[in-house]
Amino acid sequence: MSHSLDTLQARLDAGGRLDADEALYLYRSAPTWWLGQMADRMRQRRHPDGVVTYIIDRNVNYTNVCVARCNFCAFYRTVGHHEGYVLSFDEIFRKIDETLALGGVQLLLQGGHNPDLPLQWYEDLFRAIKSRYPSFKLHALSPPEVLHLSRMSRLSVPEVLRRLIDAGLDSVPGGGAEILVDRVRKQLNCYSKASADEWLEVMRQAHLAGLRTTATMMYGTVETDEERLEHMLRLRALQDETGGFTAFITWSYQPEHTERGGTEATGIEYLRTLAIARLVLDNFDNLQASWVTQGGKVGQLSLAFGANDMGSVMIEENVVRAAGASYCMDEVEIVRNVEDAGFRAERRTMHYERLGPPMFRLQEMPRQLSLATARAEGDTSVPEELRQYEARTPEGKRQRHQISSPVA
């Protein structure tokens, strides 16, 4: 089928929808300036007030012990590894206190698929957080983590979600999506943690339970252009059905220190991918810029390629850093990038409710020039509360026994 930029531009300007062939033609053939211009027009139509939002939250990885072993991940450690950790409740409380001091409103809580942390551990953690910090939000547990808990507890996904919501879960992050095509997932060794259908079904059930969620895409491994677009079209179809996604975030695979290796996609490819997402995902209100993987300047340029949100101030990051990316932007830096691009910056919640002007303009705030980590290097402490929960692995049982029987 032959396509022309003029015809597709007229269709998009009239509010029409791209199909897979048209999206592929634009992704491969449209000049980068054209994609940016069209994506910017779509953004302006949806967000005409010139505001770019961001959230102050903290990205806490409660454990790095994981049995999934995705070959693109540099963060995980196997069961029994000397660098494996589980954060104590007190460590997490301290991180929340620090987040609140910086004007933060939520915790993005994700971690490895740790076979020695049962569903009850998560319920107890969520309840403990909510009893101490009733208005603080828990944006927690990606679909593969929910699926992992469902398999371990032998409860259905809706039942696991219900129990987590009862304990305090507020929303679900879109991690673990990678590319929602099973051919790709098998090559990345992430098919067993969640197939494409399983990831989408967890999100469907979360939306049916009244939760809002985000959606992500990690590109640049083994997938084709067609498969990237298939990913977006599957998200668009679920959004048509449920309307439960608040935002879409895409980033490039970070190859350093991973089993898979390889090279990172270019900044131009990132901007083209972001722009085509704005054109294809016509039912998503918000697109976030991934400055964490692309750096501040490409993050700023994202605002001319369809993004209307700068994502998170973050405060802490462990996963992408393990793969070699260590960009840091505190609130001052994010706001400077937004304003230098000609927009007005406002804080928001996960649900994109506006919270007002930057915190540093309302009160004295310390500058944050590097991202915090889960733990200080060399800290191998084991949380005492773990002994309340039965372990599944021999290593986990040994560890519990050591907590219960301290050496005199």
C-alpha positions in Angstrom: 0.0 0.0 0.0 1.4 3.4 -0.9 1.2 6.2 1.7 2.0 9.9 1.5 3.0 12.2 4.3 0.4 14.8 3.2 -2.4 12.3 3.4 -1.4 10.9 6.8 -0.8 14.5 8.1 -4.3 15.5 7.0 -5.8 12.3 8.7 -3.9 12.9 12.0 -4.9 16.6 12.0 -8.5 15.6 11.6 -8.2 13.2 14.6 -7.9 10.0 12.5 -6.1 6.9 13.7 -3.0 5.2 12.3 -3.1 1.5 11.5 0.0 -0.8 11.7 1.1 -0.3 8.1 0.8 3.5 8.2 2.6 3.7 11.5 5.4 1.5 10.1 5.7 3.7 7.0 6.0 6.8 9.2 8.5 5.2 11.6 10.8 4.1 8.9 10.3 6.8 6.2 9.1 10.1 7.7 11.9 12.7 8.2 12.7 13.1 11.9 11.7 16.8 11.8 8.3 15.8 10.4 7.7 13.2 13.1 8.7 15.7 15.7 6.4 18.4 14.3 3.4 16.1 14.1 4.0 14.7 17.6 4.3 18.2 18.9 1.0 19.2 17.3 -0.7 16.2 18.9 0.8 17.1 22.3 -0.4 20.7 21.9 -3.9 19.6 21.0 -4.0 17.5 24.1 -2.1 19.9 26.4 -2.7 23.4 25.1 -1.8 25.2 28.3 2.0 24.9 27.9 2.5 23.1 31.2 5.0 20.2 31.5 4.5 18.1 34.6 6.8 16.0 36.8 6.4 14.0 40.0 8.6 14.0 43.1 8.9 10.4 44.2 11.5 7.8 45.1 12.3 4.7 43.1 12.9 2.0 45.8 14.0 -1.5 44.9 13.1 -3.5 48.0 15.1 -6.6 46.9 17.5 -7.4 44.1 17.2 -11.2 44.5 15.4 -12.6 41.5 14.7 -15.9 39.9 13.6 -14.5 36.5 17.1 -14.0 35.2 16.3 -11.7 32.2 19.4 -11.5 30.1 19.1 -7.7 29.6 19.2 -7.0 33.4 22.3 -6.0 35.3 20.5 -5.4 38.6 19.4 -8.8 39.8 21.3 -11.3 42.0 20.6 -15.0 42.3 19.2 -16.5 45.5 22.1 -16.9 48.0 24.4 -14.4 46.1 26.5 -12.4 48.6 25.3 -9.1 47.0 21.6 -10.0 47.3 19.6 -7.9 49.7 16.1 -7.3 51.1 15.4 -3.9 52.6 14.1 -3.8 56.2 10.8 -2.0 56.9 12.8 0.6 58.9 15.1 1.2 55.9 12.1 1.8 53.7 10.6 4.1 56.4 13.8 6.2 56.4 13.6 6.5 52.6 10.0 7.7 52.9 11.0 10.3 55.5 13.8 11.6 53.2 11.3 11.6 50.3 8.7 13.6 52.3 11.5 16.1 53.2 12.0 16.8 49.5 8.3 17.3 48.8 7.8 13.7 47.6 4.3 12.2 47.4 4.8 8.6 46.6 7.1 5.5 46.5 7.7 3.7 43.3 8.3 0.3 44.8 9.6 -2.5 42.6 12.0 -5.4 43.1 13.2 -8.8 42.0 11.1 -12.0 42.0 12.4 -13.1 45.4 11.0 -16.6 46.2 11.6 -16.1 49.9 9.2 -13.1 50.2 5.6 -14.3 50.5 2.5 -12.3 49.8 2.1 -11.6 53.5 5.4 -9.7 53.6 4.1 -7.3 51.0 0.8 -6.9 52.8 2.5 -6.3 56.1 4.9 -3.8 54.5 2.1 -1.8 52.8 0.0 -1.7 56.0 3.0 -0.6 58.0 3.7 2.2 55.5 0.0 3.3 55.4 -0.3 3.3 59.2 2.7 5.6 59.5 2.1 7.7 56.4 -1.6 7.6 55.6 -1.6 10.0 52.7 1.6 8.8 51.1 1.0 6.9 47.8 2.3 3.4 46.9 2.9 3.0 43.2 4.1 -0.5 43.5 4.7 -4.0 41.9 4.8 -4.3 38.2 2.7 -6.9 36.4 5.4 -9.6 36.5 5.8 -9.1 40.3 2.0 -9.5 40.7 2.1 -12.6 38.6 5.0 -14.0 40.6 3.0 -13.5 43.8 0.0 -15.1 42.2 2.0 -18.2 41.3 3.7 -18.4 44.7 0.5 -18.0 46.7 -1.6 -20.1 44.3 -4.2 -17.3 44.3 -5.7 -15.7 41.1 -4.3 -12.3 39.9 -7.6 -10.5 40.9 -7.4 -12.0 44.4 -3.7 -11.0 44.8 -4.6 -7.5 43.6 -7.5 -7.3 46.0 -5.3 -8.2 48.9 -2.7 -5.7 47.9 -5.3 -3.0 47.5 -6.7 -3.8 50.9 -3.2 -3.4 52.3 -2.7 0.0 50.7 -1.7 -0.4 47.0 -2.6 2.8 45.2 -1.4 2.2 41.6 0.7 -0.2 39.4 3.8 0.8 37.5 4.2 -0.5 33.9 7.6 -2.2 34.4 8.4 -5.6 32.9 6.6 -4.9 29.6 9.9 -4.8 27.6 8.4 -5.7 24.2 4.9 -7.3 24.3 5.7 -9.9 21.7 6.4 -13.4 22.8 9.1 -14.1 20.2 11.1 -11.2 21.7 10.3 -12.2 25.3 11.6 -15.7 24.7 14.9 -14.4 23.4 15.3 -12.0 26.3 14.6 -14.8 28.8 11.6 -12.8 30.2 8.8 -14.9 28.7 8.6 -17.1 31.8 8.2 -14.2 34.2 5.2 -12.9 32.0 4.1 -13.6 28.5 2.7 -10.6 26.5 -0.8 -11.8 27.2 -0.1 -12.3 30.9 1.3 -8.8 31.3 -1.7 -7.3 29.6 -4.1 -9.4 31.7 -2.6 -8.2 35.0 -3.1 -4.6 33.8 -6.6 -5.4 32.6 -7.4 -6.8 36.1 -5.7 -3.8 37.8 -7.9 -1.4 35.8 -11.0 -3.5 36.5 -10.1 -3.3 40.2 -10.1 0.5 40.0 -6.4 1.1 39.8 -4.7 3.4 37.4 -1.4 2.2 35.9 1.4 3.3 33.6 2.7 1.5 30.5 6.3 1.2 29.4 8.4 -0.1 26.4 12.1 -1.0 26.4 13.3 -1.1 22.8 16.7 -1.8 21.2 17.4 -5.5 21.9 16.2 -8.1 19.3 12.9 -6.7 18.3 11.9 -5.4 14.8 10.3 -2.1 14.0 7.1 -4.0 13.4 7.3 -5.6 16.9 7.8 -2.2 18.5 4.6 -1.0 16.8 2.8 -4.2 17.7 3.6 -3.4 21.4 2.1 0.1 21.1 -1.0 -1.2 19.3 -1.6 -3.8 22.0 -1.4 -1.1 24.6 -3.7 1.1 22.5 -6.3 -1.7 22.3 -6.3 -2.3 26.1 -6.6 1.4 26.6 -9.6 1.5 24.3 -11.1 -1.3 26.5 -10.3 0.0 30.0 -9.0 3.6 29.9 -6.8 2.7 32.8 -3.4 3.8 31.7 -2.3 7.3 32.8 1.0 7.5 30.8 3.4 5.8 28.4 7.2 5.7 29.0 9.7 4.4 26.5 13.4 4.0 26.9 16.4 2.3 25.1 18.0 -0.9 26.4 21.0 -0.2 28.5 23.6 -2.8 27.6 26.5 -2.3 30.0 27.2 -5.0 32.6 24.4 -7.2 31.2 24.6 -10.8 30.0 23.2 -9.8 26.6 25.6 -7.0 25.9 25.4 -5.1 22.7 25.1 -1.4 21.9 22.6 1.3 22.9 20.2 2.8 20.4 21.0 6.5 19.5 19.3 9.6 20.8 17.7 10.1 17.4 16.1 6.7 17.5 14.8 7.5 20.9 13.2 10.7 19.6 11.7 9.0 16.6 10.3 6.2 18.8 8.8 8.8 21.3 7.2 10.7 18.4 5.6 7.7 16.8 4.3 6.7 20.2 2.5 10.1 20.4 1.0 9.5 17.0 0.0 5.8 17.6 -1.1 6.1 21.2 -3.9 8.5 20.5 -5.8 7.4 23.6 -2.9 8.1 26.1 -3.0 11.5 27.6 0.6 11.6 28.8 4.0 10.7 27.4 7.0 10.8 29.8 10.5 11.8 28.8 13.1 9.2 29.8 15.9 11.6 30.9 17.1 8.8 33.2 18.4 6.8 30.2 18.8 9.6 27.7 20.3 12.5 29.8 18.9 15.9 30.5 19.4 17.5 27.1 17.6 14.7 25.1 15.0 14.7 27.9 14.5 18.4 27.2 14.4 17.7 23.4 11.7 15.1 24.1 9.3 18.0 24.9 9.5 18.9 21.1 8.8 15.2 20.1 5.5 14.5 21.9 6.4 14.3 25.6 4.4 16.5 28.0 5.9 15.1 31.2 9.4 14.9 32.6 8.7 11.8 34.7 10.1 11.6 38.2 12.7 13.5 40.1 13.4 10.0 41.4 15.7 10.7 44.3 16.9 7.1 44.1 17.6 4.7 41.1 19.3 1.3 41.1 18.3 -0.7 38.0 19.3 1.5 35.1 22.4 2.6 37.1 23.5 -1.1 37.3 23.5 -1.1 33.5 25.8 1.9 33.3 23.4 5.0 33.1 23.8 7.4 36.0 22.1 10.6 34.9 20.8 12.7 37.8 18.5 15.7 37.7 17.0 17.1 40.9 13.9 19.3 40.8 15.9 22.5 40.1 17.5 20.9 37.0 14.3 19.4 35.7 12.5 22.7 36.0 15.4 24.6 34.3 15.2 22.2 31.4 11.4 22.6 31.1 11.5 26.4 31.3 14.4 26.7 28.9 12.3 24.7 26.4 9.5 27.4 26.7 7.1 25.5 29.1 5.9 26.1 32.6 6.7 23.3 35.1 4.3 22.0 37.6 4.4 19.1 40.2 1.8 16.4 39.8 0.5 13.1 41.3 0.6 9.7 39.6 -3.0 10.4 38.5 -1.7 13.7 36.9 -3.5 15.9 39.4 -1.6 19.2 39.5 0.1 20.1 42.8 1.4 23.6 42.0 4.7 25.2 41.3 8.1 23.7 42.1 8.8 22.9 45.7 12.2 24.7 45.7 10.3 28.0 45.0 8.1 27.4 48.0 10.7 26.5 50.6 14.4 26.1 51.1 15.4 22.7 49.5 18.8 21.0 49.5 20.3 20.4 46.0 20.5 16.8 45.1 23.5 16.2 42.8 23.5 12.4 42.7 20.9 9.7 43.0 20.7 7.7 46.2 21.1 3.9 46.1 19.2 1.1 47.7 22.0 0.5 50.3 25.5 1.6 51.1 28.1 -0.6 49.4 29.1 -3.5 51.6 25.9 -3.5 53.7 24.9 -7.1 53.9 22.5 -6.8 56.9 19.5 -9.1 56.9 16.2 -7.6 58.2 15.1 -9.1 61.5 11.5 -9.2 60.5 12.2 -11.7 57.8 12.1 -14.5 60.4 8.3 -14.0 60.7 8.0 -15.3 57.1 8.6 -18.8 56.0 11.3 -19.1 53.3 10.9 -21.4 50.3 14.6 -21.9 49.2 17.3 -23.7 51.2 19.4 -20.6 51.2 16.4 -18.5 52.5 15.8 -21.1 55.3 19.5 -20.9 56.3 19.3 -17.1 56.4 16.1 -17.2 58.6 17.8 -19.6 60.9 20.8 -17.3 61.3 18.5 -14.4 62.3 16.7 -16.6 64.8 19.9 -18.0 66.3 22.4 -15.2 66.6 25.9 -16.3 67.3 26.9 -15.3 70.9 
